[in-house]
Amino acid sequence: MKTNDKKGIGLACAFALGLGLWASGASAQQAQAGAQADVGASGAPSGGGKSSTTSNEGAFVIGGKIGGIVPFGKMNPFVYGALELGYIFGGTERRIGALLDVSYTVPHKDGTASDARIIGGSYSWELTQKELVFQPTFLYRITGVAGDLVPFVGIGPRIYLLETVVEGKAGDAKIMETKEHSTKFGVGLPLGIEYELGPGGLLAELLFQYGPLNHTITGSTNLGGATLQIGYRALL
């Protein structure tokens, strides 16, 4: 990993930590103020039910998402699927949570290249990039400001487990398959909105991600991209 990449990822993680500390303090003050406002003249909390977005109790999170990525590197656009597990902390009006996002995708790219050493002067190639990605995410949900709509923002490091596979043909002759494996580190920034439905909410999310990729097969490029996803996030 290049020095500039390490600095950028380090700054992003430091920003996430600072944002988390700030949001934790702000939400704790809001929760305390809300609890005081709910106390009636008799000193007992006032009655009335609360929706899943305004509850002050903690909740486990399970969700699924699917979408498409427009990459910033050399790959073609591709389909993306992810599962998420986590917890929304109590005492925060369900605003602060920690999630683990697990995704898998297989982008590819193909083309032709010229080579005077080959009969016919050219060959075709196909590159397949298998990606298993883990992203621990600090999540901040903006509850209680837009009714059933809950905007959210998150940030966290991305851990890419990669396998690059290249195949090709020169005329009728098949070129030997080549594989390369590595683990890379990057950063992800999800932005989105939930619509409260059932025990959770339908969600639409735009994920900005970045990670370096410098395989011998691919050359120096990156794993960056913008991902638009839809899915459902249940709070149990």
Residue frames as a rotation matrix with the C-alpha (Angstrom) as fourth column:
MET 1
0.581 0.814 0.000 0.00
0.814 -0.581 0.000 0.00
0.000 0.000 -1.000 0.00
LYS 2
-0.105 -0.627 0.772 1.34
0.562 -0.678 -0.474 3.43
0.821 0.384 0.424 -0.92
THR 3
-0.800 -0.287 -0.527 2.14
0.600 -0.398 -0.694 6.01
-0.011 -0.872 0.490 1.76
ASN 4
-0.854 0.510 0.105 -0.57
-0.478 -0.847 0.233 8.38
0.208 0.149 0.967 0.49
ASP 5
-0.080 0.841 -0.535 -3.16
-0.155 0.520 0.840 5.58
0.985 0.150 0.089 0.68
LYS 6
-0.279 -0.094 -0.956 -2.17
0.826 0.485 -0.288 4.79
0.491 -0.869 -0.057 4.28
LYS 7
-0.976 -0.106 -0.192 -2.44
0.190 -0.848 -0.495 8.46
-0.110 -0.520 0.847 5.25
GLY 8
-0.608 0.794 0.008 -5.84
-0.581 -0.452 0.677 8.83
0.541 0.407 0.736 3.61
ILE 9
0.072 0.635 -0.769 -7.29
0.209 0.744 0.634 5.75
0.975 -0.206 -0.079 5.28
GLY 10
-0.524 -0.349 -0.777 -5.79
0.814 0.062 -0.577 6.77
0.249 -0.935 0.252 8.63
LEU 11
-0.980 0.190 0.057 -7.37
-0.197 -0.964 -0.179 10.21
0.021 -0.186 0.982 8.40
ALA 12
-0.273 0.935 -0.226 -10.74
-0.462 0.079 0.883 8.68
0.844 0.346 0.410 7.52
CYS 13
0.021 0.240 -0.971 -10.63
0.620 0.758 0.201 6.34
0.784 -0.606 -0.133 10.52
ALA 14
-0.814 -0.349 -0.464 -9.58
0.581 -0.504 -0.639 9.21
-0.011 -0.790 0.613 12.80
PHE 15
-0.780 0.604 0.163 -12.52
-0.509 -0.764 0.395 11.24
0.363 0.226 0.904 11.46
ALA 16
-0.011 0.799 -0.601 -14.86
-0.029 0.601 0.799 8.31
1.000 0.026 0.017 12.20
LEU 17
-0.316 -0.178 -0.932 -13.61
0.864 0.351 -0.360 8.11
0.391 -0.919 0.043 15.78
GLY 18
-0.984 -0.090 -0.154 -14.06
0.145 -0.905 -0.400 11.85
-0.103 -0.416 0.903 16.31
LEU 19
-0.521 0.853 -0.031 -17.53
-0.554 -0.310 0.773 11.78
0.649 0.420 0.634 14.78
GLY 20
-0.019 0.497 -0.868 -18.50
0.388 0.803 0.451 8.88
0.921 -0.328 -0.208 16.99
LEU 21
-0.608 -0.263 -0.749 -17.37
0.792 -0.136 -0.595 10.62
0.055 -0.955 0.291 20.17
TRP 22
-0.963 0.268 0.010 -19.18
-0.268 -0.963 0.010 13.81
0.013 0.007 1.000 19.20
ALA 23
-0.302 0.908 -0.289 -22.41
-0.444 0.134 0.886 12.02
0.844 0.396 0.363 18.28
SER 24
-0.229 0.173 -0.958 -22.34
0.674 0.738 -0.028 9.92
0.702 -0.652 -0.285 21.45
GLY 25
-0.843 -0.143 -0.518 -22.14
0.500 -0.564 -0.657 13.03
-0.198 -0.813 0.548 23.62
ALA 26
-0.828 0.557 -0.063 -24.83
-0.538 -0.759 0.367 14.85
0.157 0.338 0.928 21.68
SER 27
-0.201 0.790 -0.579 -27.23
-0.173 0.553 0.815 11.92
0.964 0.264 0.025 21.73
ALA 28
-0.459 -0.013 -0.888 -26.71
0.790 0.452 -0.415 11.30
0.407 -0.892 -0.197 25.45
GLN 29
-0.954 0.115 -0.277 -27.68
0.041 -0.865 -0.500 14.91
-0.297 -0.488 0.821 26.18
GLN 30
-0.573 0.783 -0.244 -30.75
-0.678 -0.284 0.678 14.63
0.461 0.554 0.693 23.97
ALA 31
-0.235 0.467 -0.853 -31.82
0.285 0.872 0.399 11.36
0.929 -0.150 -0.337 25.60
GLN 32
-0.712 -0.079 -0.698 -31.48
0.702 -0.072 -0.708 12.90
0.005 -0.994 0.107 29.07
ALA 33
-0.900 0.398 -0.178 -33.52
-0.386 -0.917 -0.101 15.94
-0.204 -0.023 0.979 28.04
GLY 34
-0.398 0.779 -0.484 -36.20
-0.481 0.273 0.834 13.71
0.781 0.564 0.266 26.51
ALA 35
-0.386 0.213 -0.897 -36.45
0.633 0.769 -0.090 11.60
0.671 -0.603 -0.432 29.66
GLN 36
-0.874 0.038 -0.485 -36.90
0.375 -0.583 -0.721 14.71
-0.310 -0.812 0.495 31.81
ALA 37
-0.767 0.606 -0.211 -39.61
-0.634 -0.667 0.391 16.01
0.096 0.434 0.896 29.47
ASP 38
-0.329 0.645 -0.690 -41.53
-0.138 0.690 0.711 12.72
0.934 0.329 -0.138 29.75
VAL 39
-0.778 0.025 -0.628 -41.79
0.594 0.355 -0.722 12.88
0.205 -0.935 -0.291 33.53
GLY 40
0.055 0.911 0.409 -45.26
0.462 -0.386 0.798 14.00
0.885 0.145 -0.442 34.60
ALA 41
0.089 0.063 0.994 -46.28
-0.617 -0.780 0.104 16.07
0.782 -0.622 -0.030 37.56
SER 42
0.915 0.310 0.257 -46.50
-0.393 0.549 0.738 12.90
0.088 -0.776 0.625 39.69
GLY 43
0.093 -0.969 0.228 -42.87
-0.857 0.039 0.514 12.09
-0.507 -0.243 -0.827 38.91
ALA 44
0.054 -0.023 0.998 -43.76
0.222 0.975 0.010 9.04
-0.974 0.221 0.057 36.78
PRO 45
-0.913 -0.399 -0.087 -42.93
-0.011 -0.189 0.982 8.80
-0.408 0.897 0.168 33.08
SER 46
-0.133 0.898 -0.419 -45.84
-0.800 -0.347 -0.489 9.72
-0.584 0.270 0.765 30.84
GLY 47
0.039 0.231 0.972 -47.59
0.206 0.950 -0.234 6.94
-0.978 0.210 -0.010 28.91
GLY 48
0.692 0.268 -0.671 -47.96
-0.572 -0.363 -0.735 6.43
-0.440 0.892 -0.098 25.20
GLY 49
0.634 -0.451 0.628 -46.34
0.550 0.834 0.044 4.11
-0.544 0.318 0.777 22.69
LYS 50
0.163 -0.671 -0.723 -43.29
-0.562 -0.666 0.491 4.92
-0.811 0.327 -0.486 20.61
SER 51
0.929 0.074 -0.362 -42.41
-0.359 0.412 -0.838 3.97
0.087 0.908 0.409 17.07
SER 52
0.734 -0.679 0.024 -39.32
0.669 0.728 0.151 1.91
-0.121 -0.095 0.988 16.32
THR 53
0.134 -0.723 0.678 -37.45
0.601 -0.484 -0.636 5.05
0.788 0.492 0.369 15.26
THR 54
0.128 -0.047 0.991 -38.13
-0.480 -0.877 0.020 7.00
0.868 -0.478 -0.135 18.46
SER 55
0.915 0.158 -0.372 -37.72
0.197 0.629 0.752 4.18
0.353 -0.761 0.544 20.98
ASN 56
0.457 -0.774 0.438 -34.91
-0.844 -0.533 -0.060 4.74
0.280 -0.342 -0.897 23.45
GLU 57
0.638 -0.204 0.742 -34.18
-0.281 0.836 0.472 1.02
-0.717 -0.509 0.476 23.83
GLY 58
-0.452 -0.856 -0.251 -31.33
-0.672 0.142 0.727 -0.81
-0.586 0.497 -0.639 22.13
ALA 59
0.712 0.697 0.086 -32.00
-0.437 0.535 -0.723 -3.10
-0.550 0.477 0.685 19.17
PHE 60
-0.280 -0.732 0.621 -30.22
0.213 0.584 0.784 -5.78
-0.936 0.352 -0.007 17.18
VAL 61
0.241 0.266 -0.933 -29.93
-0.767 -0.537 -0.351 -5.07
-0.595 0.801 0.075 13.46
ILE 62
-0.390 -0.349 0.852 -30.14
0.364 0.791 0.491 -7.48
-0.846 0.502 -0.182 10.55
GLY 63
0.436 0.540 -0.720 -30.46
-0.397 -0.602 -0.693 -6.37
-0.807 0.588 -0.048 6.96
GLY 64
-0.092 -0.435 0.896 -29.83
0.725 0.588 0.360 -7.11
-0.683 0.682 0.261 3.32
LYS 65
0.308 0.109 -0.945 -29.01
-0.380 -0.896 -0.228 -4.90
-0.872 0.429 -0.235 0.34
ILE 66
0.010 -0.348 0.937 -28.52
0.828 0.529 0.188 -5.25
-0.561 0.774 0.294 -3.40
GLY 67
0.704 0.200 -0.681 -27.44
-0.104 -0.920 -0.377 -2.73
-0.702 0.336 -0.627 -5.98
GLY 68
0.723 -0.460 0.515 -24.92
0.665 0.260 -0.700 -1.77
0.188 0.849 0.494 -8.61
ILE 69
0.307 -0.736 -0.603 -21.46
0.404 -0.473 0.783 -0.22
-0.862 -0.484 0.152 -8.56
VAL 70
0.931 -0.247 0.267 -20.02
0.139 -0.437 -0.889 2.35
0.336 0.865 -0.372 -10.92
PRO 71
0.515 -0.786 -0.343 -16.27
0.799 0.295 0.524 1.83
-0.311 -0.544 0.780 -10.32
PHE 72
0.821 -0.346 -0.453 -13.66
-0.351 -0.933 0.076 4.57
-0.449 0.097 -0.888 -10.29
GLY 73
-0.169 -0.940 0.295 -10.98
-0.301 0.335 0.893 2.10
-0.938 0.062 -0.340 -11.48
LYS 74
-0.706 -0.295 -0.643 -10.68
-0.680 0.032 0.732 0.04
-0.196 0.955 -0.223 -14.66
MET 75
-0.852 0.386 0.355 -13.52
0.354 0.922 -0.155 -2.46
-0.387 -0.006 -0.922 -14.16
ASN 76
-0.626 0.743 0.238 -16.95
0.105 -0.222 0.969 -2.50
0.773 0.632 0.061 -15.79
PRO 77
-0.303 0.631 0.714 -20.06
-0.928 -0.365 -0.072 -1.59
0.216 -0.684 0.696 -13.73
PHE 78
-0.659 -0.005 -0.752 -21.22
-0.006 1.000 -0.001 -4.63
0.752 0.003 -0.659 -11.75
VAL 79
0.440 0.898 0.022 -23.88
-0.189 0.068 0.980 -5.99
0.878 -0.435 0.200 -9.38
TYR 80
-0.707 -0.659 0.257 -23.30
-0.290 -0.062 -0.955 -5.89
0.645 -0.750 -0.147 -5.62
GLY 81
0.444 0.850 -0.282 -24.99
-0.001 0.315 0.949 -7.69
0.896 -0.421 0.141 -2.71
ALA 82
-0.658 -0.686 0.311 -24.47
-0.264 -0.176 -0.948 -7.29
0.705 -0.706 -0.066 1.05
LEU 83
0.392 0.669 -0.631 -25.70
0.559 0.371 0.741 -8.48
0.730 -0.644 -0.229 4.44
GLU 84
-0.385 -0.527 0.758 -25.39
-0.330 -0.688 -0.646 -6.47
0.862 -0.498 0.091 7.64
LEU 85
0.366 0.387 -0.846 -25.51
0.698 0.487 0.525 -7.35
0.615 -0.783 -0.092 11.33
GLY 86
-0.610 -0.644 0.461 -25.15
0.171 -0.675 -0.717 -4.97
0.773 -0.359 0.523 14.25
TYR 87
-0.110 0.518 -0.849 -26.63
0.993 0.087 -0.075 -3.19
0.035 -0.851 -0.524 17.22
ILE 88
-0.019 0.205 0.978 -28.33
0.124 -0.971 0.206 0.16
0.992 0.125 -0.007 17.82
PHE 89
-0.783 -0.460 -0.418 -27.38
0.436 0.073 -0.897 1.41
0.443 -0.885 0.143 21.28
GLY 90
0.288 0.897 -0.336 -30.02
0.874 -0.103 0.474 2.14
0.391 -0.431 -0.814 23.92
GLY 91
0.278 -0.108 -0.955 -30.25
0.688 -0.671 0.276 5.60
-0.670 -0.734 -0.112 25.46
THR 92
-0.751 -0.610 -0.255 -29.55
0.225 -0.599 0.769 7.27
-0.621 0.520 0.586 22.10
GLU 93
0.140 0.895 -0.424 -33.09
-0.489 -0.310 -0.815 7.43
-0.861 0.322 0.394 20.65
ARG 94
0.478 -0.042 0.877 -31.86
0.500 0.834 -0.233 4.71
-0.722 0.550 0.420 18.29
ARG 95
0.910 -0.179 -0.375 -29.48
-0.377 -0.734 -0.565 7.11
-0.174 0.655 -0.735 16.62
ILE 96
0.047 -0.995 -0.089 -26.09
-0.999 -0.048 0.018 5.49
-0.022 0.088 -0.996 17.22
GLY 97
0.896 0.266 0.356 -25.18
-0.266 0.963 -0.051 2.00
-0.356 -0.049 0.933 16.07
ALA 98
-0.274 -0.958 -0.082 -22.33
-0.793 0.177 0.584 -0.29
-0.545 0.225 -0.808 15.11
LEU 99
0.805 0.593 -0.009 -22.71
-0.451 0.603 -0.658 -2.61
-0.385 0.534 0.753 12.11
LEU 100
-0.444 -0.840 0.313 -20.70
-0.199 0.432 0.879 -5.23
-0.874 0.328 -0.359 10.25
ASP 101
0.577 0.573 -0.582 -21.39
-0.660 -0.094 -0.746 -5.10
-0.482 0.814 0.324 6.53
VAL 102
-0.355 -0.647 0.675 -20.37
-0.049 0.734 0.678 -8.23
-0.934 0.207 -0.292 4.56
SER 103
0.570 0.549 -0.611 -20.50
-0.592 -0.240 -0.769 -8.10
-0.569 0.800 0.188 0.76
TYR 104
-0.271 -0.621 0.735 -19.48
0.279 0.681 0.678 -10.25
-0.921 0.388 -0.011 -2.20
THR 105
0.728 0.460 -0.508 -19.19
-0.347 -0.392 -0.852 -9.33
-0.591 0.797 -0.126 -5.84
VAL 106
0.007 -0.690 0.724 -17.43
0.581 0.592 0.559 -10.50
-0.814 0.417 0.405 -9.00
PRO 107
0.619 0.156 -0.770 -16.66
-0.411 -0.771 -0.487 -7.62
-0.669 0.618 -0.413 -11.39
HIS 108
0.168 -0.585 0.794 -14.95
0.697 0.640 0.324 -8.35
-0.698 0.498 0.515 -14.68
LYS 109
0.437 -0.089 -0.895 -13.42
-0.571 -0.796 -0.200 -6.72
-0.694 0.599 -0.399 -17.72
ASP 110
0.283 -0.371 0.885 -12.35
0.628 0.769 0.121 -8.05
-0.725 0.521 0.450 -21.12
GLY 111
0.645 -0.112 -0.756 -10.59
-0.506 -0.805 -0.312 -6.80
-0.573 0.583 -0.575 -24.21
THR 112
0.832 -0.452 0.322 -7.94
0.552 0.610 -0.568 -7.45
0.061 0.650 0.757 -26.83
ALA 113
0.561 -0.737 -0.376 -4.27
-0.320 -0.612 0.723 -6.55
-0.763 -0.285 -0.580 -27.04
SER 114
0.872 -0.329 -0.363 -1.63
-0.346 0.112 -0.932 -6.51
0.347 0.938 -0.016 -29.75
ASP 115
0.390 -0.814 0.431 1.53
-0.416 0.262 0.871 -8.58
-0.821 -0.519 -0.236 -29.56
ALA 116
0.379 -0.295 -0.877 3.82
-0.922 -0.037 -0.386 -9.08
0.081 0.955 -0.286 -32.58
ARG 117
-0.673 -0.703 0.230 5.20
-0.728 0.684 -0.043 -12.30
-0.127 -0.196 -0.972 -31.04
ILE 118
-0.318 0.669 0.672 1.81
-0.059 0.694 -0.718 -14.02
-0.946 -0.268 -0.181 -31.38
ILE 119
-0.880 0.091 0.466 0.51
0.470 0.302 0.829 -15.53
-0.066 0.949 -0.308 -34.61
GLY 120
0.114 0.937 0.329 -2.17
0.918 -0.226 0.326 -13.18
0.380 0.265 -0.886 -35.83
GLY 121
-0.552 -0.544 0.632 -0.63
0.350 -0.839 -0.416 -10.29
0.757 -0.008 0.653 -33.89
SER 122
-0.361 0.465 0.808 -3.23
-0.772 -0.635 0.021 -10.06
0.523 -0.617 0.588 -31.11
TYR 123
-0.746 0.206 -0.633 -4.93
0.429 0.876 -0.221 -11.95
0.509 -0.436 -0.742 -28.28
SER 124
0.147 0.855 0.498 -8.11
-0.273 -0.449 0.851 -11.62
0.951 -0.261 0.168 -26.25
TRP 125
-0.835 -0.433 -0.339 -8.24
0.218 0.305 -0.927 -11.55
0.505 -0.848 -0.160 -22.45
GLU 126
0.323 0.927 0.190 -10.82
-0.022 -0.193 0.981 -11.62
0.946 -0.321 -0.042 -19.64
LEU 127
-0.804 -0.587 0.094 -10.16
-0.040 -0.103 -0.994 -10.46
0.593 -0.803 0.059 -16.08
THR 128
0.369 0.898 -0.241 -12.40
0.213 0.171 0.962 -11.54
0.905 -0.406 -0.128 -13.18
GLN 129
-0.660 -0.556 0.506 -12.04
-0.305 -0.417 -0.856 -9.87
0.687 -0.719 0.106 -9.77
LYS 130
0.195 0.701 -0.686 -13.59
0.513 0.523 0.681 -11.85
0.836 -0.484 -0.258 -6.88
GLU 131
-0.612 -0.374 0.696 -14.15
-0.257 -0.739 -0.623 -9.60
0.748 -0.560 0.356 -3.84
LEU 132
0.287 0.606 -0.742 -15.25
0.747 0.343 0.569 -10.59
0.599 -0.718 -0.354 -0.34
VAL 133
-0.470 -0.425 0.774 -15.43
0.039 -0.886 -0.462 -7.40
0.882 -0.187 0.433 1.72
PHE 134
0.110 0.431 -0.896 -15.94
0.969 0.153 0.192 -6.75
0.220 -0.889 -0.401 5.45
GLN 135
-0.431 -0.224 0.874 -16.78
0.131 -0.974 -0.185 -3.24
0.893 0.035 0.449 6.66
PRO 136
-0.237 0.330 -0.914 -17.22
0.966 -0.017 -0.257 -2.46
-0.101 -0.944 -0.315 10.39
THR 137
-0.380 0.224 0.898 -19.32
0.427 -0.819 0.384 0.71
0.821 0.529 0.215 10.34
PHE 138
-0.758 0.265 -0.596 -20.16
0.439 -0.469 -0.766 3.43
-0.483 -0.842 0.240 12.83
LEU 139
-0.449 0.708 0.545 -23.74
0.686 -0.118 0.718 4.44
0.573 0.696 -0.432 11.95
TYR 140
-0.862 0.256 -0.437 -25.57
0.143 -0.705 -0.694 7.64
-0.486 -0.661 0.571 12.90
ARG 141
-0.424 0.828 0.368 -29.36
0.830 0.193 0.523 7.66
0.362 0.527 -0.769 12.27
ILE 142
-0.978 0.106 0.182 -31.13
-0.147 -0.962 -0.230 11.02
0.151 -0.252 0.956 12.38
THR 143
-0.496 0.827 -0.265 -34.37
0.793 0.556 0.248 9.96
0.353 -0.087 -0.932 14.09
GLY 144
-0.036 0.638 -0.770 -37.33
0.895 -0.323 -0.309 12.11
-0.446 -0.700 -0.559 15.14
VAL 145
-0.538 -0.225 -0.812 -36.91
0.011 -0.965 0.260 14.87
-0.843 0.131 0.522 12.56
ALA 146
-0.700 0.246 -0.670 -38.76
-0.714 -0.261 0.650 13.69
-0.015 0.933 0.358 9.45
GLY 147
0.333 0.932 0.139 -41.59
-0.931 0.349 -0.110 11.41
-0.151 -0.092 0.984 10.60
ASP 148
0.860 0.084 0.503 -41.26
-0.069 0.996 -0.049 7.95
-0.506 0.008 0.863 9.05
LEU 149
0.764 -0.641 0.075 -38.12
0.142 0.054 -0.988 8.95
0.630 0.765 0.132 7.14
VAL 150
0.834 -0.549 -0.056 -34.79
0.046 -0.032 0.998 8.38
-0.550 -0.835 -0.001 8.88
PRO 151
0.717 -0.677 -0.166 -31.66
-0.408 -0.214 -0.888 9.72
0.565 0.704 -0.430 7.15
PHE 152
0.857 -0.501 0.120 -28.39
0.148 0.463 0.874 8.05
-0.493 -0.732 0.471 8.12
VAL 153
0.602 -0.776 -0.187 -24.65
-0.603 -0.289 -0.744 8.38
0.523 0.561 -0.642 7.58
GLY 154
0.924 -0.326 0.202 -21.79
0.083 0.685 0.724 6.06
-0.374 -0.652 0.660 8.42
ILE 155
0.466 -0.836 -0.289 -18.09
-0.771 -0.223 -0.597 5.52
0.435 0.501 -0.748 8.04
GLY 156
0.696 -0.270 0.666 -15.72
-0.348 0.685 0.640 2.64
-0.629 -0.677 0.383 8.55
PRO 157
-0.374 -0.894 -0.246 -12.69
-0.763 0.147 0.629 0.75
-0.527 0.423 -0.737 7.25
ARG 158
0.772 0.559 -0.303 -13.11
-0.629 0.603 -0.491 -1.81
-0.092 0.570 0.817 4.44
ILE 159
-0.230 -0.803 0.550 -11.19
-0.558 0.572 0.601 -5.09
-0.797 -0.169 -0.580 4.38
TYR 160
0.538 0.383 -0.751 -10.98
-0.842 0.201 -0.501 -6.55
-0.041 0.901 0.431 0.87
LEU 161
-0.120 -0.510 0.852 -10.16
-0.177 0.855 0.488 -10.26
-0.977 -0.092 -0.193 0.35
LEU 162
0.411 0.228 -0.883 -9.32
-0.799 -0.377 -0.469 -10.47
-0.440 0.898 0.027 -3.34
GLU 163
-0.121 -0.468 0.876 -8.70
0.343 0.808 0.479 -13.05
-0.931 0.358 0.063 -6.04
THR 164
0.209 0.092 -0.974 -7.81
-0.772 -0.596 -0.222 -11.82
-0.600 0.798 -0.054 -9.51
VAL 165
0.001 -0.127 0.992 -8.17
0.367 0.923 0.117 -14.35
-0.930 0.364 0.048 -12.35
VAL 166
0.047 -0.057 -0.997 -7.05
-0.797 -0.604 -0.003 -13.73
-0.602 0.795 -0.074 -15.93
GLU 167
0.074 0.007 0.997 -7.79
0.452 0.891 -0.039 -15.97
-0.889 0.454 0.063 -18.93
GLY 168
0.075 -0.054 -0.996 -7.15
-0.682 -0.731 -0.012 -15.43
-0.728 0.680 -0.092 -22.59
LYS 169
0.515 0.055 0.856 -6.95
0.499 0.792 -0.351 -16.83
-0.697 0.608 0.380 -26.11
ALA 170
-0.249 -0.596 -0.763 -4.54
-0.570 -0.546 0.613 -16.27
-0.783 0.588 -0.204 -28.98
GLY 171
-0.564 0.205 -0.800 -6.38
-0.720 0.352 0.598 -17.48
0.404 0.913 -0.050 -32.07
ASP 172
0.463 0.715 -0.524 -7.63
-0.360 0.692 0.626 -20.97
0.810 -0.101 0.578 -31.19
ALA 173
-0.252 -0.661 -0.706 -4.99
0.484 0.546 -0.684 -21.47
0.838 -0.514 0.182 -28.48
LYS 174
0.818 0.575 -0.011 -6.00
0.246 -0.332 0.911 -20.92
0.520 -0.748 -0.413 -24.87
ILE 175
-0.154 -0.851 0.502 -3.64
-0.328 -0.435 -0.839 -18.89
0.932 -0.293 -0.212 -22.67
MET 176
-0.394 -0.076 -0.916 -2.93
0.652 0.679 -0.337 -20.44
0.648 -0.730 -0.218 -19.27
GLU 177
0.663 0.722 0.199 -5.11
0.301 -0.500 0.812 -19.11
0.686 -0.479 -0.548 -16.44
THR 178
-0.551 -0.833 0.052 -3.32
0.355 -0.290 -0.889 -16.82
0.755 -0.472 0.455 -13.97
LYS 179
0.622 0.748 -0.231 -4.45
0.506 -0.159 0.848 -16.11
0.598 -0.644 -0.477 -10.39
GLU 180
-0.600 -0.754 0.268 -3.33
0.223 -0.479 -0.849 -13.59
0.768 -0.450 0.455 -7.78
HIS 181
0.418 0.728 -0.543 -4.54
0.724 0.094 0.683 -13.23
0.548 -0.679 -0.488 -4.16
SER 182
-0.723 -0.646 0.247 -4.22
0.304 -0.618 -0.725 -10.39
0.621 -0.449 0.643 -1.67
THR 183
0.222 0.726 -0.651 -5.83
0.975 -0.174 0.138 -8.54
-0.013 -0.666 -0.746 1.26
LYS 184
-0.601 -0.361 0.713 -6.28
0.461 -0.886 -0.059 -4.79
0.653 0.293 0.699 0.91
PHE 185
-0.271 0.462 -0.845 -7.59
0.872 -0.253 -0.418 -2.08
-0.407 -0.850 -0.334 3.25
GLY 186
-0.631 0.136 0.764 -9.76
0.429 -0.759 0.490 0.88
0.646 0.637 0.421 2.33
VAL 187
-0.868 0.399 -0.295 -12.59
0.067 -0.496 -0.866 3.04
-0.491 -0.772 0.404 3.63
GLY 188
-0.549 0.758 0.351 -16.34
0.690 0.174 0.703 3.27
0.472 0.628 -0.618 3.03
LEU 189
-0.929 0.309 -0.205 -18.86
-0.141 -0.805 -0.576 6.10
-0.343 -0.506 0.792 3.53
PRO 190
-0.561 0.798 0.219 -22.57
0.787 0.432 0.441 5.07
0.258 0.420 -0.870 3.35
LEU 191
-0.886 0.421 -0.196 -25.23
-0.331 -0.868 -0.370 7.80
-0.326 -0.262 0.908 3.04
GLY 192
-0.780 0.618 -0.105 -28.91
0.292 0.506 0.812 7.00
0.554 0.602 -0.574 2.84
ILE 193
-0.535 0.711 0.456 -32.45
-0.838 -0.515 -0.181 7.08
0.106 -0.479 0.871 4.15
GLU 194
-0.941 0.330 -0.078 -34.83
0.339 0.924 -0.176 4.56
0.014 -0.192 -0.981 5.73
TYR 195
-0.380 0.905 0.189 -38.63
-0.685 -0.413 0.600 4.50
0.622 0.099 0.777 5.43
GLU 196
-0.729 0.050 0.683 -40.15
-0.599 0.436 -0.671 3.01
-0.331 -0.899 -0.288 8.57
LEU 197
0.133 0.750 -0.648 -42.01
-0.833 0.438 0.337 -0.22
0.537 0.495 0.683 7.76
GLY 198
0.664 0.172 -0.728 -42.73
0.138 0.928 0.345 -3.08
0.735 -0.330 0.592 10.16
PRO 199
0.825 -0.360 -0.436 -39.92
0.511 0.142 0.848 -3.80
-0.244 -0.922 0.301 12.67
GLY 200
-0.246 -0.954 -0.171 -37.43
0.658 -0.294 0.693 -1.76
-0.711 0.058 0.700 10.66
GLY 201
0.403 0.398 -0.824 -37.38
-0.258 -0.814 -0.520 0.13
-0.878 0.422 -0.226 7.42
LEU 202
0.720 -0.185 0.669 -36.89
0.691 0.286 -0.664 0.00
-0.068 0.940 0.334 3.67
LEU 203
0.329 -0.673 -0.662 -33.62
0.109 -0.670 0.735 1.70
-0.938 -0.314 -0.147 2.80
ALA 204
0.870 -0.273 0.411 -31.89
0.396 -0.108 -0.912 3.38
0.293 0.956 0.014 -0.11
GLU 205
0.630 -0.726 -0.275 -28.15
0.157 -0.228 0.961 3.86
-0.760 -0.649 -0.030 0.29
LEU 206
0.860 -0.510 0.021 -25.33
-0.124 -0.249 -0.961 5.45
0.495 0.824 -0.277 -1.66
LEU 207
0.768 -0.640 -0.020 -21.96
0.310 0.346 0.885 3.97
-0.560 -0.686 0.464 -0.67
PHE 208
0.722 -0.678 -0.135 -18.71
-0.548 -0.442 -0.710 5.67
0.422 0.587 -0.691 -1.57
GLN 209
0.858 -0.451 0.244 -15.76
0.159 0.687 0.709 3.31
-0.488 -0.570 0.662 -1.21
TYR 210
0.638 -0.727 -0.255 -12.05
-0.642 -0.319 -0.697 3.40
0.426 0.608 -0.670 -1.87
GLY 211
0.680 -0.548 0.487 -9.16
-0.102 0.587 0.803 0.96
-0.726 -0.595 0.344 -1.58
PRO 212
0.019 -0.753 -0.657 -5.82
-0.931 -0.253 0.263 0.55
-0.364 0.607 -0.706 -3.38
LEU 213
0.800 0.127 0.586 -5.23
0.053 0.958 -0.280 -2.32
-0.597 0.256 0.760 -5.82
ASN 214
0.329 -0.779 -0.533 -1.74
-0.921 -0.391 0.002 -2.93
-0.210 0.490 -0.846 -7.15
HIS 215
0.593 -0.067 0.802 -1.75
0.045 0.998 0.050 -6.54
-0.804 0.006 0.595 -8.36
THR 216
-0.554 -0.833 -0.014 0.86
-0.077 0.035 0.996 -7.55
-0.829 0.553 -0.083 -10.90
ILE 217
-0.456 0.463 0.760 -1.97
0.843 0.499 0.202 -8.63
-0.286 0.733 -0.617 -13.20
THR 218
0.539 0.836 0.105 -3.97
0.836 -0.516 -0.187 -5.39
-0.103 0.189 -0.977 -13.00
GLY 219
-0.333 -0.670 0.663 -1.20
0.556 -0.707 -0.436 -2.86
0.761 0.224 0.609 -12.52
SER 220
-0.886 -0.033 -0.462 -1.65
0.414 -0.502 -0.759 0.11
-0.207 -0.864 0.459 -10.19
THR 221
-0.427 0.824 0.373 -5.37
0.069 -0.382 0.922 0.93
0.901 0.420 0.106 -9.90
ASN 222
-0.877 0.145 0.458 -7.99
-0.480 -0.272 -0.834 1.18
0.003 -0.951 0.308 -7.16
LEU 223
-0.733 0.652 -0.194 -11.14
0.652 0.755 0.070 -0.43
0.192 -0.075 -0.978 -5.75
GLY 224
-0.820 0.392 -0.417 -13.03
-0.090 -0.808 -0.582 2.84
-0.565 -0.440 0.698 -5.56
GLY 225
-0.757 0.611 0.230 -16.62
0.421 0.188 0.887 3.21
0.499 0.769 -0.400 -6.65
ALA 226
-0.697 0.669 0.257 -20.09
-0.705 -0.577 -0.411 4.60
-0.126 -0.468 0.875 -6.00
THR 227
-0.900 0.377 -0.218 -22.73
0.334 0.919 0.211 2.00
0.280 0.117 -0.953 -5.11
LEU 228
-0.462 0.844 0.273 -26.48
-0.857 -0.504 0.106 2.64
0.227 -0.185 0.956 -5.16
GLN 229
-0.916 0.093 -0.391 -28.32
0.169 0.972 -0.164 0.00
0.365 -0.216 -0.906 -3.10
ILE 230
-0.046 0.911 0.409 -31.84
-0.827 -0.265 0.496 -0.78
0.560 -0.315 0.766 -1.91
GLY 231
-0.611 -0.170 -0.773 -32.79
0.158 0.931 -0.329 -3.18
0.776 -0.323 -0.542 0.86
TYR 232
0.581 0.795 0.174 -34.39
-0.130 -0.120 0.984 -3.67
0.803 -0.594 0.034 4.26
ARG 233
-0.652 -0.755 0.073 -32.96
-0.120 0.008 -0.993 -3.11
0.749 -0.656 -0.096 7.75
ALA 234
0.442 0.824 -0.355 -34.83
0.208 0.291 0.934 -4.76
0.872 -0.487 -0.043 10.66
LEU 235
-0.514 -0.491 0.704 -34.45
-0.586 -0.398 -0.706 -3.54
0.627 -0.775 -0.083 14.26
LEU 236
0.190 0.576 -0.795 -35.23
0.080 0.798 0.598 -6.43
0.978 -0.177 0.106 16.61
